[in-house]
Amino acid sequence: MSMSNILLTLFKLMIKLMIKPPVCLGLLSVLCCPLISTSAAAAQAKILIVNSDDTVNKYRQVKEAFKLQITPFASRIIDFNVQQSQQPELLEKLIKDESPDLIYSIGSQAYQLAAQYGGNKPVLFSSVINWQRFERRDNSYGVANELSLSQELSLLRFVLPGLNRIGVVYDPSYSTERITEARNEARELGLTLVEQTVTEADPLDKNLDGLLAKIDVLWLIADPGVLADRSAVEKIFTASTQQKKPVYTYSDAFMNYGASLVVAADTPTMGRQAANLAQSILQREPIKETVQSPAGSHITLNACQLGKLNTAYNSDALDAINQLLECR
């Protein structure tokens, strides 16, 4: 059996555990179930939450899940909203005055500020797009925003077999590290990654049609340089539909535009996972993975859209699908 087939078989087993409603089973019990015990140190901990923008729904969801999980084990929780304050330097003063035992940052801006002003305080992050692009210190921990690339690409191969040429558009300033890793993962699975960079000198409009003509499926990743605004999103999906290319992406929000397959990290689960990691940090437990992949996910298959694009899906994969959208 080839390495790619072995990885695919293992993925089928993993995905059934990963995408169903959270259960206390093996490793997932550490990530999804309520905290069972705590030390006196954790119980007396003072935690500072730095949120990039509390008006962003996914940031608010992850914060609420984190607080619900960690509150019984913390003496005090302090909130700081970067967007609302409009004065990042206030965070430096807050950290000096309060001296928190741990700083939990939500979003890229919050993480950068926490790392800048946190000193030797443990800094925990989540909801950071492509965390690999940021410099990390020894006291930095996190829950990745994206599922592991082996999971993402194995799922694509499992659900939409035969679509071997995968197109991806990315801004090198945001996603170079992730794309570098994706090349190796794709090769292991017998897939070909067809890349197109987007820069100020080389905008999306210039090369999108040419890319679509060379691929079987477009993989739309979380890249702020590509998905700069609604207009950019609409251009991508309009062009993809015109050339009958399915779009595989990371958020159910894109279903309204015509995405064919979505695998999304479960936001509340990420908050609970961050809370469990925070407890381990405060208890000074050994941590094997200082940055963890999201523990939960939700998979949506748009069978209606695939039918319009004359693209077949693997019916054996339906057991792994949380939501199947069919034409009415």
C-alpha angles and dihedrals in degrees: 000000000000122000091247091055091048091052091048092051091050090048092055089057093045096047094057089059096038103053105037122091109295113278132183096248127139113301093000090064088069091052106035108029126080118274108267104191139016139185127239089250092057092044091057095044123131111214127195117203114202112193121191092212124352091198091067106097098218091049090050092048094051091047093050092049091048093049093046090053100041103035096087089056101045129077092210139002120203123196126211120181111200095196094048096046095049086194111089091182088070087070091061090054092046092053092049093047098044101031095204121206091225137012118213112197124195117200133006098282093050092049093051092051093045091051091047098049102023097086110186094344115119109258120204122188141188137168091041113144111231096348090192091078091068126078111249129206128209090260093056123105134167157163110242119238092222132055115248114282091238089059095045097048095039089053091052092050091046098048099034105031118184095035094109102154106075118190121207130182117202145162109236091217090063110026112025094112094049094047092049089055092043092058091060094044092049091050091052090054096046093252129132120225113211108196133202121181124211121209137153089265093043107040128191096255092059099062109016098096092046091052094048091053090060101047143067098214136010117231108206110200130190098271118148091199091061100033093047095145144344091276091060091049092050092050092052095050095041092052092044092052092047090054092041095240119148118230121224114195149153109252136056087221087080092060087083089060096048108272113170100202131017130184110184130183110239106248101206090047089055089055092051090045090052089051091054090049090049090054091051090051093049092048089048092234120166109269116202097186112039089184113039130197114241111277098214136044142176123217124203124187118196100206091171093059092045089054091054089051093048090238121143125217131204108264089199087066094063092094087065094051120097096191128023117194115203131179115269 
